[in-house]
């Protein structure tokens, strides 16, 4: 875990805060910035250029972040960082959902129900609220029970992973680490219930419930990799569209545009020109509602905007002539209709079908939509997930 903390990413992030997040920053005398985002909505947040994935994850886990946006003229040079950020966001949502599902399962267990019947004034149910300070005080002298029960829960999971002949040794290591990471992020309220009933004869029912949910989430975590690859593929696609368009402006009459844009020196000049004109690709992750928006917590919307300076005008044109000017299609249609020879089209379809299959297998709802604004070649791509 220590290695995670040293790890620093360099990307120009706009981090939009939830009400809780904003209150927390203001109470620590941190000044919030007002941002105009890709969709022209103004929101408050903080700006980061260097950050640890751990810090972003911690903020997501306590419901401080509602949206993260990056805008750049070219993504190739930051490929790994963007993919890492995407994975951090997806994992953070999975950890939160895991914690919620465990809580729902625990309050259904026999030992908790019996407790509720015997203690009607101290119910443990979906409405139970205890402050972090209260929970920390109760759990402060229960470290031994926590470590023992954690091990009791994990050992059968580890045994199953090690005994699975279909996993390579690398996959086994990934799963072992993953199981620990999910358990490490189990919330205080869940540990309060686990320790309260650890010596109860019904404890085993709780452990089995947690193991089942843990197995599901270890499987779900596979989609994080696919999502990060897909996001990168789409960002590069948009980047190439902009570079092609600019190449035609800068090098009139040259027929083989592809040869130009894959020449590193010429490409660098074109990118410089795009930066000067402030023609950017915007990428945003919108996180499902905070703790209050019931049923929406497991949602993630990833949007890519290919945006130039006329975007506002385009948006207004679309709003006045929605039916004639904009097409809402699936991402598959979008890829199939890309011009011949547009690099990466097949790859895009290939990644998309992988992502689609991976989501179906682990019961993650996924839909993709594309709005294309024909007049300006702008596209807005939405990937929506419900974990």
N, C-alpha and C positions, 0 to 999 in steps of 0.2 A: 504493500500500500504506500510505503514511503516514496517509492519511485514515481508514483502518480503525482505526488505533490511537487516534485522538482520540475516536472514536465511543463514547459511554457509554450503556448501557441501565440503566434503573431498574426492577427487579422483585425481589420477595422470594424469592430462591432458596435452596433447601436443596440443597447439592451433596454427594452421598454419594461417598466416595472408595473406590478399590480398595485392596488391600493396599499396592501400590507407592506410590499417592498418599498414603495415611496415613503410611507410613514417611517419605516425603519431607517432609511437613509437620511430623511429630514431630521429625525430625532438624534442622529449622530452628526448633525451639522454638515451634511454633505449636500452640496448644491446640485439640484437636478437640471438637466439640459432639456430644451424643447426641440424635438426633432420633427422634420417633415419627412414622412416615410414614402416609400415607392408609390403607395396608393393615394398620396397627397393628403393623408390624414395626419394631423399633428398630435404627437404624444410626448409624454415626459419619461426620461430615463437617464441612463449614464452611458458614457462612451468609453470603450476599452480598446487598446491597441495591442497590449501584451497581457495575457491572463493565463491562469492555470485552469485546466479542464475541471479540476476539483472545485474551484471557486464557483464556476458556472453551475456545476452539479449541485453544490450545497444550496445555492440560491433557488434552483428549480425545486429541490426537495422541500423547501419551506414555503413554497408558493410565492416567491418574490418576483418571478419573471413571467410576463405574459407574451412577449415576442422578442425575437432576436433577428436583426437584419444586417446583412453585409452588402456593400455595393462596390464593384470593381470593374475596370475595363477588361482585365484579363485574369482568368482563374488558374491557368496552367501552372504558374510558378507557385501557387499556394494550394495545389491539389491535395497534398497530404493533410494540411491543416484543416481545410474545409471538410474533408472526410472525417477527420478526428472529431471536429466540433459536432458534426451531424450525429456521429455515434454517441457522443456524450449526452446530447439532447434526448435521443431515443432511449438510451439506457436509464436516464433519470426518470422518464415517464414510466418505464417498465418497473423500476424500483418502487415508485409511488403506488402504482396499480397493484403490485405484489403485496405491499403493506396493507392496502385497503381490502384486498380479497382475503388476506389472512385474518384480518379483524372480523370481517363478515362471517368467515367460517368458524372462528373461535366462539363468537357469541351464540352460535347455533349448537355448540357442543353440550352434551348432557351435564357435565360438571358445572358449567356456567348457568344453565337453565335451573338446575337444582339450587344453586346459590341464590338466584333471583327469586325463586319461590320462597326460600327461607329468609331472604333479606329484602323485602319489598321497598324499603327506604334507601337501599344501596344497590340499585339495579346496575348491571353491566349490559348495556345494549347500544343500539346505534345513536342514541341521544346522549350517552355518557360523555361528559367533558371533564378533563382534568388538566391543569396547567402543567407545562413542562417542569416548572420548579417543583411542584407537588410530586410529580412522577420521579424526578431525579432523587428527591429526598427519600421516597419509599424504596427505590432500587439501589440506593447508595451502599447498603450493606448486603446486597444479594448477588454480588459479583460471582461467587462460587456457584450458586444455583444457576445463574445465567450461563456460565461456561459449561457446566455439566449438561444442562438441558440442550444447549446449542449442539453439543457433541452427540447427544442421543438422537437428535433430529437428523443431523447430517450423516452419521456413520452408515446407515442403510443406503443413503443416496450415493455416498462415495463407493460403497461396495458394488452397487448396481453399475456405476460408471466403469469401475476397474474391471468388472466381470463381463462387460459388453465387448464381444469379439469384433463387432463391426467398427468400433472406434480405433483410430490410430493413436499412438501414444501421445501425439500432440493434441488431438481432440480430447483425450482423457484429461490432460492437464488443463485445457481450456475449461472443460465442464467442472472440474474440481474447484478451480479458482472462481468460476461463475457462481457455484452454489454458495461459496463463502461470501462473495460480494453481496448476493441477495440477502443472506442472513445478517450480514453486517449492517445492512440498511433497514432492518426491521425496526419499526418505531417503538418508542418507550411504552406507549399504551399496550401494544401487543406483548411486550416483555412483562409488563405489570400483570397481565392476565396469565401468561405462561408460568411466571414464578408463583403467583397466587395459588395455582392448582397443580404445581409440579409434583407435590407429594400425594395428590388425590388419585384414587383408583381410575378416574376418568382421564388422566393425563395422556395416556397412550392415544386416545381418540383425537386429542389436539395435535399430537405429533404427526399422526398419519395424515390429518387434514393439511398440515403445513407442508409435509413432504410432497403430497399430490400437487399442491399449488406451485411449489418450488420446481417440480419437474416440468409443469406446463410453462413456467416463465423461462426456464433454461432453454426450452425449445423456442419460445417466442423470441428470445434474444438473437436468434439467427438472422432475423429480418433486419437488425441494425446495420449489418454489413451491406446487405443488398440495397437498403435505402441510401446509404452513403455513396455507393457506386452510382446509383441512378441519379442522385442529386448532382453529382459531379459531371456525369455524362450530359445532363440537361444544361448545366451552366456552360460547359465547353461548347455545346451546340449553339447556344445563344451568342456566346463570344465569337464563334466562327461566322455566324450570320452578320454580326456587326463588322467584323474584319473584312469579310467579302465585300460588303456594301461600301466600306471606306476605301478598299483597294480599287474599286471601280471608279470612285471619285478621284483618287490620287494618280492612278495610272490609266488614263483614257486610252482606249483603243487596243489595249493588250488583251489578247483572247484567252490565254492560259492563266486565268486568275489563280487557280490552285497552285501552280508552280511558284507564283509570287508569294502567296501567303504562307507557304511552308518553307520559304527561305528565311532562316532565323533573323538575318539583318533587316530585311524588308519588313518582316512581321513586326519586329521591334519598333520600326518607324511608324507603322500603321497604328500600333497600340498607343504610341506617344501622341499621335494625332487624335485618337479617340479620347484619350485622357484630357487633352487640351480642349476638346469640344464637350467634354463632360458627358460622353455617351457611355452609359454603364449598364451592366447586368446586375439586377438586384435579386437577392436571395433572402427569403425570410421564413422563419420557423415560428408559427403561432401555436402556443401551447394551450391545450384545452382549459376550460374554466378552472379557477382555483378551488379551494376546499368547499366553497359555497355552491358552486354550480353542479348540483347533483347530476350524475349520468354523463357529464361532459369531461370529467377529469382525464379520461384516457385518450382524449383526442389530440391529434397533431396535424396541423395543416402546413405543408411546405409550399411556398409560392415562388415562382421565378418570373420576374418581370424583365423583359428586354426593353429598356427605356431610353428614349432620346429626349432632347429638349422640347420636342413638340408633344410630349406625352399628355400633358393636361388638355391640350387642344383636341388630341385624338380621343381622349376619354369623353370630352364634352360632345364631340361629334357622334360618338357611339351612343351616348345617352339620349341624343335627340333622334338618332336613326338606328335604334337597336336591331331591328329585324333585318335591314338591308346590309348592315355594315359589319356585323360581327357573327362569327360562327362559334357555337359551343360544341366542341367535339371531345372524343376521348383521346388520350395520348397515343393510342395505337393508330387512330386515323391520322393524327398529326405526323407520326413517323412515316406512315405509308405515303403521305402526300409530299414529303420533302423532295426537293429537286434531285434529279439523277446526279449521282456522283458526289452528293453532299456527304462528306466524310463522317463516318460514325453512325449512319442511319441504321444499318443492320445491327450494329452493336447495341444501339439504343433499344431496338425491338427485342433483342436477345436479353438484355438486362431486365427490361420491363416484364417479359414473360416469366423470368426467374423470380422477380419480386412478387408478381401476381401469384405464382404457385406457392412461394414460400409463405405468403400471407394466408392463403387459403388453408394450407396444411396446419397452421397453428392458430386458426380462428382469429386472425386480425383482419378487420374490415378495411378494404383499400379501394379507393376510386381515384381516377385521374381525369382531369378536365382541362381542355385547352381553349382559351379565347384567342382568336386571331383577328387582328385589326388590319384588314387587307390593304387599306390605303397607305399604311406606313410600315408594313412588314413587322409590326410589333406583335409579340405573343405574351400571353400571361398563362402560365402553366400552374395548375393546382394539383398537388398530391395530398389526398386526405386519408388519414389513418385513424382507426379507432381500436385501441389496444384493450 
